[in-house]
Amino acid sequence: MCVRGLNYNQMVVNQMSDAEIDRVFHALADTTRRDIVRRVLVGEQSVSGLARRYPMSVTAVQKHVAVLEGAGLVTKRREGREQKVAGRMDALRRAEQLLDEYERLWRDRIDRIGDVLAEPTDGEQ
Amino acid sequence: MGVTGVAKDLEALTMTVTAEFDVSAERAWQLWADPRQLERWWGPPTYPATVEQHDLRAGGAVTYYMTSPEGDRHRGWWSVREVEAPRRLVVEDGFADADGNPNSDLPTTVMEVRIADRPGGGVLITIESIFPSLEALEQLVAMGMEEGLRAAMGQMDGVLAA
């Protein structure tokens, strides 16, 4: 699973244009933004939680997060009134976990389909 | 026979399940085209599905509900986008409120089914699920897990009451 995650990430890097690489370097050329990336790579953070760590307003933190998001380094999602920020690798890992759950659902469905198809029907089998 | 492969695209948020069965394409098509067969595999035994409306034509609708162990009905719908019997079906699958009206606050999934003949006989069924966003996927799984947990708790109640 980790190997696959890595492959996806390498794919992403290989597909980056010069403009995209410029955005990444610009995004990381700021101490606060580098610190945000460090924190969200460990685990998802709320924007308000991040704002408490820096001597700046929630709005200012939101602007930093927007720059990181534009560079594809973090992803943002809404949970109730909270805005949650996660590292991009984190997002890929989360996607994999969630799709694994969906895989279980479909494997169960295919098992049941097998049972239905195994039964004789009126016409053709 | 059964699942032969599962492929996930983490960037595009799609999952493709392939399965093989020793039946004809027409027979496999009935799994979707016959509401009585559909309801036997769509929901888990703890949340059996009941199909009400079933108009499997482009632009048509399929409506169903899943009954919880407590007897609560969770309603869902398909909006049928493409139908090429017995080869291809594309539907949008979503949730509905208690009156059966589509709930636009909850995410929808696109399901694309393809049924192909295998050279040696039997069929290869490909089912692709397409999710609109990570947030939507998160919400869908949370709802599914909640139902699984509630089903397990319902069973526990039964054990404790015995």
Interface residues (C-beta under 8 A of the other chain):
Chain A: R4 G5 Y8 V12 T75 R77 R78 A91 L92 R94 A95 E96 L98 L99 E101 Y102 E103 L105 W106 R107 D108 R109 I110 D111 R112 I113 G114 D115 V116 L117 T121 E124 Q125
Chain B: M1 G2 V3 V6 K8 L10 E11 L13 M15 V17 A19 F21 V23 S24 E26 R27 A28 Q30 L31 Q37 R40 W41 W42 P44 I127 S129 L134 E135 L137 E138 L140 V141 G144 M145
